[in-house]
Structures are given as structure tokens and as C-alpha cells.
């Protein structure tokens, strides 16, 4: 099933790449600053059609379509899909976005694929089998000092109502080597998994934002928790992910 997720994510990514940069791109608003493009919907249609063709008994949770459980479904398997993570970037022609597909079995994510079509980078993981980038094994970084760590975060859509976010962001700027904000959480987590970032934190994420990325980080040797170190569940943000070596240091900053 991992190969299926990889190929489906790649196919959906090609749909996004083909439409990227179009001046006539159709965009609609889901909220004040939360948007959806025609490309989100085209990518999602392709993914859902593939899943229903190959795994008709599996349930699907997708960002735009929401949750669907097939009439014949047995409730054991659920695909968790973000057809375009980084929609705002995409709509502005900023080439930082991805497709994220994960599979949950009996409440536990067992595989995930995150595909960046602009760089042709496929991140994949299967529980207990490690994580890869374009088929090669990846590991988290070995940096153990927050002062030498490159971190990443995201701005939740309700950031204007979250005073704690500004405090956390300011504190990390003062305690880490640098902080980036790329606007695609699944890709950020994949970058933690392959050692490009030492850590990532964000409020207000949804299951499709983090399901595949969480597994990538864990299978690459990293750690994923809530801000206070308690177990993280993809349905209950916030999330704190790291290489494990700077995790406690990040928790202390978040507690300030």
C-alpha cells in the first residue's frame, strides 16, 4: 500500500505542477485568509478516485471533501489526504507546496507519503520500516544545541487571535540560530525528518497536515509530542517535532 500512496501522491503532484503559475487560476475563500484553488479540487478528485478504485472498502478523510466512509467500509482503514498543502503559496506562484497522503489502521498511522512536485522529492515512510527521500534512507540531524538549530513554524489561519504564537515566535528567534516559515506543514515535517530542520512547532493544524509528516519524523529517528512533551495525536494540536536532541530545549522555550 505504500507504493500505491507514493504513486498516487506523484500523480496528484503532476496535476498541481501542470496548473502551477496559471494567471487564470480560480480561487475561492473558505475563510478570511483560508483559500481553496481549482488545483486543490482537481488533485483531491484524482486521489479519491484512485483510493475508491483500488481500496473501495477504505474510509477517506480529505481537507476539501471532509470525511467519507464507504457503505461497504469495514472501519479499519482510513486514508488521510491533503491534496495541496501550501495553497496560499501555490495561489501566489510561490513554489513551496506538496501533496500529503497517509493511511491509518485502527487509529494508528501506518504509512505516509509527502511529494514536492517542484523539486521532484518524494518523502515516504512505513511504520517500523524507516523513512526515505526518493528511495534513499533518511535520518534526522545530529545537532544537539538549540543555538545552532534551524527551526520552522507555520502561522495558523487564526493567528490574529493567538497571542501565544507571537510570544513563541519571538522567543525562538532569540534562542535558535534561525527560524523559517514556509507555509506547508507536511513539507516542514518532512524536512525535519531528513535533517534540513532541527525542529518544527505549530498551533491549529488538522489531521491531513500532520499525519504523514509525523510518521516521517518518527521513522527517521525524531520525536513528535505536544508542546509540553505529552503524547501527540494528529487530531489534537499543537504539535512539536524535532530531531529529539533539541526537543527538551524547545519545550523550555515554549513554556516561557
C-alpha positions in Angstrom: 0.0 0.0 0.0 3.0 2.3 0.5 3.8 2.1 -3.2 0.2 2.9 -4.0 0.4 6.0 -1.8 3.7 7.1 -3.4 2.3 6.7 -6.9 -1.0 8.4 -6.1 0.9 11.4 -4.5 3.1 11.6 -7.5 0.2 11.6 -9.9 -1.6 14.3 -7.9 1.6 16.4 -7.7 1.8 16.3 -11.5 -1.7 17.7 -11.7 -0.6 20.6 -9.4 2.6 21.2 -11.4 0.8 21.4 -14.7 -1.5 24.1 -13.4 1.1 26.0 -11.4 1.6 29.6 -12.3 -1.6 30.0 -14.4 -2.8 33.6 -14.3 -6.4 32.4 -14.7 -6.3 30.1 -11.6 -9.7 30.0 -9.9 -9.5 30.8 -6.2 -12.3 30.8 -3.6 -12.3 31.7 0.1 -13.1 29.3 2.9 -12.4 32.0 5.5 -10.9 35.4 5.8 -7.5 34.2 4.8 -8.1 30.4 4.2 -8.5 29.7 0.4 -9.0 26.8 -2.0 -8.0 26.7 -5.6 -9.3 24.6 -8.6 -6.0 22.7 -8.3 -6.8 21.6 -4.7 -10.0 20.1 -6.0 -8.5 18.5 -9.1 -5.8 16.9 -7.0 -8.3 15.7 -4.5 -10.6 14.2 -7.1 -7.7 12.2 -8.6 -6.6 10.9 -5.1 -10.1 10.0 -4.1 -10.8 8.2 -7.4 -7.6 6.2 -7.0 -8.5 5.1 -3.5 -12.0 4.2 -4.4 -10.8 2.2 -7.4 -8.1 0.2 -5.5 -9.4 0.2 -1.9 -13.2 0.6 -2.1 -13.7 -0.5 1.5 -11.5 2.1 3.0 -12.7 5.4 4.5 -11.2 8.7 3.4 -10.6 12.0 5.3 -9.6 14.8 3.0 -9.2 18.5 3.5 -11.6 19.7 1.0 -14.1 16.8 0.8 -14.1 16.2 4.5 -14.8 12.7 5.8 -16.4 9.9 3.8 -17.0 6.3 4.9 -17.9 3.9 2.1 -21.1 1.9 2.5 -19.0 -1.3 2.3 -16.3 0.0 4.6 -15.2 -2.1 7.5 -13.9 0.9 9.5 -10.3 -0.5 9.9 -8.5 1.6 7.3 -8.7 5.4 6.7 -6.8 7.4 4.2 -5.9 11.0 5.4 -5.3 13.3 2.5 -4.1 16.9 1.9 -4.3 17.3 -1.9 -2.4 20.6 -1.8 -0.6 21.6 1.4 0.6 25.2 0.9 -2.4 26.5 -1.0 -1.6 30.2 -0.3 1.9 29.7 -1.6 0.5 27.9 -4.7 -2.0 30.7 -5.4 0.7 33.3 -5.4 3.1 31.4 -7.6 5.5 30.6 -4.7 6.9 27.1 -5.4 6.6 25.6 -1.9 3.8 23.1 -1.6 3.2 19.4 -1.6 0.7 16.5 -1.6 0.4 14.5 1.6 -1.2 11.1 1.9 -1.3 8.9 4.9 -3.1 5.6 5.9 -4.4 5.0 9.3 -5.2 1.5 10.5 -7.3 1.0 13.7 -6.4 4.6 14.8 -2.7 4.4 14.1 -0.9 5.9 11.0 1.0 3.1 9.3 2.3 4.8 6.2 2.7 8.2 4.6 3.9 9.9 1.5 4.7 13.6 1.0 5.5 14.7 -2.5 7.0 18.0 -3.6 6.5 18.2 -7.4 8.6 21.3 -7.8 11.7 19.6 -6.6 10.6 16.1 -7.5 11.2 15.0 -3.9 9.2 12.0 -2.6 9.3 11.5 1.2 7.8 8.2 2.3 7.6 6.1 5.5 6.1 2.9 6.7 5.8 2.1 10.4 8.7 0.1 11.6 10.5 0.3 8.2 12.1 3.7 8.3 11.8 6.8 6.2 13.1 7.6 2.7 13.6 10.5 0.3 13.4 9.4 -3.3 14.1 5.8 -2.2 17.1 6.6 0.0 17.0 6.2 3.8 16.9 9.5 5.7 17.7 10.4 9.3 17.1 13.5 11.5 20.0 15.8 12.1 22.6 15.4 14.9 22.5 19.0 16.1 22.0 19.0 19.8 22.3 22.7 20.6 19.2 24.9 20.1 21.6 27.9 19.4 22.8 26.0 16.3 19.4 24.8 15.2 17.4 25.9 12.2 13.7 25.7 13.2 10.5 26.1 11.2 6.9 27.0 12.1 3.7 28.0 10.5 1.1 30.7 11.0 -2.3 29.2 11.8 -5.2 30.8 9.9 -6.5 32.3 13.1 -3.0 33.7 14.0 -4.5 37.1 14.6 -6.4 35.6 17.6 -3.4 33.7 19.1 -1.3 35.9 21.4 0.8 33.0 22.4 2.0 32.4 18.9 3.7 35.8 18.8 5.4 35.1 22.1 6.6 31.7 21.0 7.9 33.0 17.7 9.8 35.9 19.4 11.3 33.6 21.9 12.5 31.1 19.4 14.1 33.9 17.3 16.2 34.7 20.4 17.1 31.1 21.3 17.7 29.4 17.9 20.1 30.0 15.2 17.3 30.9 12.8 13.5 30.4 12.2 11.8 29.9 8.9 8.2 30.0 7.9 7.5 28.1 4.6 3.7 27.7 4.7 3.4 23.9 4.1 3.4 21.9 7.4 3.7 18.5 5.8 6.8 19.6 3.9 8.2 21.2 7.1 7.9 17.9 8.9 9.5 16.1 6.0 12.4 18.5 6.3 12.8 17.7 10.0 12.8 14.0 9.0 15.7 14.5 6.5 17.7 16.8 8.7 17.1 20.1 7.0 15.4 21.5 10.0 16.1 20.5 13.6 12.6 21.3 14.9 9.1 22.4 14.0 6.2 23.7 16.0 2.7 24.9 15.1 -0.8 25.5 16.6 -4.1 24.8 14.9 -3.1 22.1 12.4 -5.5 19.5 11.1 -5.0 15.7 10.7 -4.3 15.9 7.0 -1.5 18.5 7.7 0.5 16.2 10.1 -0.5 12.5 9.6 2.2 11.6 7.0 4.7 14.1 8.4 4.5 12.8 12.0 5.3 9.3 10.8 8.2 10.5 8.7 9.8 12.2 11.6 9.4 9.3 13.9 10.6 6.7 11.4 13.7 9.0 10.7 14.6 8.8 14.4 12.9 12.1 15.6 10.4 12.9 18.3 6.9 14.3 18.0 4.8 15.4 21.0 2.6 18.2 22.2 4.2 21.4 23.4 4.6 20.1 27.0 6.0 16.7 25.9 2.8 14.7 26.3 1.8 12.3 23.5 0.7 13.9 20.3 -2.4 12.8 18.5 -3.0 14.0 14.9 -6.5 15.1 15.9 -5.4 17.3 18.8 -2.9 20.1 18.1 -0.5 21.7 18.9 2.5 19.8 17.6 6.2 19.9 18.5 8.5 17.8 16.2 12.3 17.7 16.4 15.4 15.6 15.9 14.9 14.6 19.5 18.2 16.2 20.6 16.8 19.7 20.9 13.3 18.6 21.9 13.6 19.4 25.6 15.2 22.8 24.8 12.3 23.6 22.5 9.8 22.6 25.2 11.5 25.0 27.7 11.2 27.9 25.2 7.5 27.1 24.6 7.0 27.2 28.4 8.4 30.8 28.7 
